[in-house]
Structure formats: C-alpha cells, structure tokens
Amino acid sequence: MSDQAQRSRSLREIELEVEAEGREWMRRRLEERLQEEADRDGKVFPPQQLQDQAPANRMDEPEHRSGGA
C-alpha cells in the first residue's frame, strides 16, 4: 500500500482492522487450547454430534411451524 493510501485511512478503519485481526488471533488460540485439552482427554474437537441427536431449537419442528398442528 502506498504512503498516500495509508494516510487516507481513518482511525476508525484502522481500529476495525486491528480488532478483526485480534478476534481471529483469539479464535485460533482458543481452538488450539481446546484441541490440546481434547487431545489430553482423548476426545475429538470439535465434538461430533450424534446422528440420533437433533439440535435443541430446530425451526422445522411441528410446534414451531405456523398454522395448525
């Protein structure tokens, strides 16, 4: 990036960019730490959902559909 392009960026733009970089760093670090813990316990990360287990709040369940039951 040229000097002129760098100077025309606002402080807010720079702040948002650095915050995004920080979030990505924290996400990776958390993933590493969780994987270390899973490796120590002999488990898989991310946890695998059992096939017979449905998510807790599925919108396609009959009680969530609009209209009569």
Secondary structure, 3 states (H helix, E strand, C coil): CCHHHHHCCCHHHHHHHHHHHHHHHHHHHHHHHHHHHHHHHCCCCCCCCCCCCCCCCCCCCHHHCCCCC
